[in-house]
Amino acid sequence: MIKNQKKIVRKLLISSLILLTVALPLAAQTNNITIPVIAISESFLIDSSGSLWGWGYNGAGTIGDGTETNRLTPVQVKPGTHFKVISSQSHSLAVDSSGNLWAWGSNITGTIGDGTKVNSLTPVQIKAGTRFTAVAAGLMHSLAIDSKGSLWVWGYNTNGQLGNGTSGFTDSRTIPMQIKTNIRFTAISAGSFHNLAIDSKGNLWAWGGNDYGQLGDGTTTERNSPVQIKAGTRFTAVAAYFHSLAIDSSGNLWAWGRNDNGQLGNGTTANYSAPVQIMAGTKFTAVAAGAAHSLAIDSNGNLWAWGFNEFYQLGNGTTTDSHVPLKIMEGIKMTVAGLSQSFAVDSAGSLWAWGRNDEGALGDGTTDNIPTPKRIIP
């Protein structure tokens, strides 16, 4: 099932291409990256100077360097601008040090938010005059939180992922629109077709596609407006792809949704439509959701991985799925999961990567899959 889903995702990405891309290494530019790395997303990092770097697949200009050429090593994006937040899937979103929002890449469903459906090979400023603090890139939709805590959405809306009370292709939006205007938000995560958000009181909200129970409301019913999940529990972190992960204010880890490869981590492969606690007794600080694998950092800085492992994305040197969390690294402060890739930043600020590496997704100058964590930067 997950292999078929990967094919569908890949077709959606490739459908926006006009030109075929080739991979050209630009290793020399890597030497200009300064540590510690302060932010990461799938095939992106922000270094200590605020410079943004991208690598890997570059169809429709996902990297933002003005080309559609895949990059095997990091290249700088929008030199001279200092960034603080980055999020990416088939398109990319970033916030600079002044709170300005930038978007680029695939735009066939209005995901950039500039009022068009034309791809952009370089960053375009969105909603000038508004200051933003957080962004989340879904497969073909976008989310952002401004400095007042207002939540903005745009792009594809076939599954109600915009949360504005409608759904369908004709209800897609090419410019940002505000939803849940009476609530202030602090954190967001965009899955492929659903979203998770935390408000200023720690309440968890979910909306969009729900085929696998990934909203966590006990059903598999699509929701085109946000519904509260696990009322009474306060949350601090969320992550979404085709399944959902969250950490509550006590450091407890919760998982729900799609589970055919054990990506929920509860020892089964059954989907769950409501949150289930994972590794009770262990306190967590960060989570990341890949297409079918999961990553989490505990309060001691240990990195755990579980789920689908065909491309070494768990980082334990095998291609065997794990239905329970496996300890992979120590001394980790940041992590993010791609489609079939994993990234982590250690306490010294160095970037590590492993998993699937076609099109240079891991940034090490090769296209060879990496079975265990490999230090990429510096």
C-alpha positions, -999 to +999 in steps of 0.1 A: +000+000+000+027+025+010+046+018-022+015+027-043+011+059-022+048+068-029+041+064-066+011+087-064+031+113-045+059+112-070+035+115-099+019+146-083+054+162-080+065+153-115+032+165-130+043+201-124+076+197-143+082+213-177+118+204-181+137+172-172+163+177-145+198+164-140+219+163-110+250+185-108+272+185-076+282+219-063+303+207-033+324+238-030+294+259-018+290+236+012+322+251+027+304+284+032+278+269+056+284+280+092+274+260+122+254+256+144+226+247+121+196+266+136+167+252+115+160+223+091+133+210+068+133+182+042+165+190+022+169+225+036+189+241+064+194+275+079+229+281+093+241+302+122+243+333+100+207+329+089+217+318+054+193+293+037+206+263+019+188+237-002+196+205-021+182+174-038+151+174-060+145+207-078+116+201-101+095+232-105+121+251-086+116+235-052+151+246-040+146+282-051+180+288-067+165+300-100+169+266-118+152+232-121+185+214-117+188+188-089+216+195-065+237+168-048+251+193-022+237+224-006+234+256-026+224+290-011+189+303-016+183+341-018+218+352-006+218+383+015+185+375+032+186+361+068+160+334+075+147+318+107+120+293+096+118+268+067+093+242+056+091+222+023+074+194+003+067+199-034+070+237-027+089+256-001+079+283+025+103+304+046+102+333+071+131+358+072+144+376+103+120+405+097+090+381+097+085+383+059+070+352+043+085+338+011+073+309-011+086+291-042+084+259-062+054+240-075+023+261-078-001+241-098-027+244-071-019+279-058+004+266-030+028+296-033+000+320-025+008+348-050-026+347-067-013+326-097-008+289-105+026+295-121+057+278-106+084+300-092+121+291-094+130+318-068+114+330-036+084+353-039+072+375-010+037+366+002+013+389+020+038+418+023+033+439+054+022+410+076+048+395+099+049+357+103+063+333+129+056+298+116+049+280+083+040+245+072+041+231+036+017+203+028+018+182-004-002+209-023-014+233+003+002+258+028-003+271+063+012+300+082+009+317+115+014+355+118+028+375+147-007+379+162-013+341+162-037+343+133-038+312+111-036+315+073-042+288+046-041+285+009-036+260-020-054+227-027-086+219-009-099+186-022-101+171+013-110+202+032-074+208+042-078+245+041-103+243+070-126+270+057-158+249+058-156+238+021-138+211+001-132+203-036-108+213-063-129+244-072-126+256-036-088+258-038-073+292-030-043+310-046-039+336-019-039+333+019-071+333+038-076+334+076-095+306+094-106+302+130-103+340+135-113+338+172-083+315+181-046+323+184-022+296+173+013+287+182+023+256+162+013+239+130+021+209+109+008+201+074+004+165+064-001+155+028-039+161+030-046+170+066-033+194+092-026+197+129-024+229+149-019+239+186-035+270+200-022+294+226-039+274+254-023+241+242-055+227+226-049+205+196-069+209+164-071+188+132-088+190+098-087+177+063-084+141+049-091+113+074-090+080+054-067+064+080-080+082+111-052+107+110-073+135+124-077+116+157-114+123+163-123+086+165-137+085+130-125+083+094-147+112+083-132+141+064-134+174+082-134+207+063-131+228+094-109+223+125-121+199+152-105+197+187-086+165+195-082+149+229-099+178+247-085+185+282-049+176+272-024+204+265+000+199+237+034+214+228+045+198+195+029+181+164+039+164+132+019+150+103+023+132+070-002+103+064-002+097+102+000+121+131+022+125+161+020+149+191+037+156+224+017+168+254+028+193+281+040+164+303+063+151+275+041+121+267+042+110+230+009+102+212+003+087+177-026+080+154-037+074+118-021+053+092+000+024+105+005-002+078+043-001+084+042+003+121+048+041+119+027+047+150+052+027+171+027+008+193+038-027+181+010-032+156+001-024+120-035-014+126-047+021+119-059+041+149-085+069+147-077+082+182-044+090+199-025+062+215+004+067+239+038+055+227+067+046+251+049+055+283+073+066+309+096+083+285+095+121+281+098+136+246+106+171+233+104+168+195+087+147+168+088+143+130+066+124+106+078+109+073+055+093+047+055+061+067+082+064+094+085+085+126+113+102+146+113+115+181+138+131+205+135+123+242+143+146+271+179+131+273+186+140+236+182+104+224+168+100+189+143+072+183+130+059+149+103+035+138+081+024+109+089+019+072+125+011+065+129+000+029+154+028+022+172+028+055+152+058+068+153+044+104+191+046+104+198+013+121+217-002+091+189-026+080+159-024+057+135-041+081+105-022+093+102-017+131+068-015+148+083-001+180+108+028+185+145+020+181+172+042+197+194+055+168+215+084+181+224+104+212+230+141+218+204+153+193+185+186+196+165+188+163+151+163+138+129+162+106+116+135+084+112+136+046+093+112+023+118+084+029+147+104+045+157+114+080+177+144+093+190+154+127+211+182+142+233+173+171+242+193+202+272+208+183+250+220+155+261+195+129+237+181+104+233+143+100+213+125+073+203+090+062+178+070+042+167+074+005+191+095-015+179+095-051+182+130-067+207+139-039+180+143-012+205+138+016+230+164+004+262+143+007+272+147-030+260+112-040+228+095-049+235+064-028+211+055+000+227+059+034+220+031+060+231+048+092+234+085+102+261+103+082+274+138+091+267+161+062+275+195+077+302+203+085 
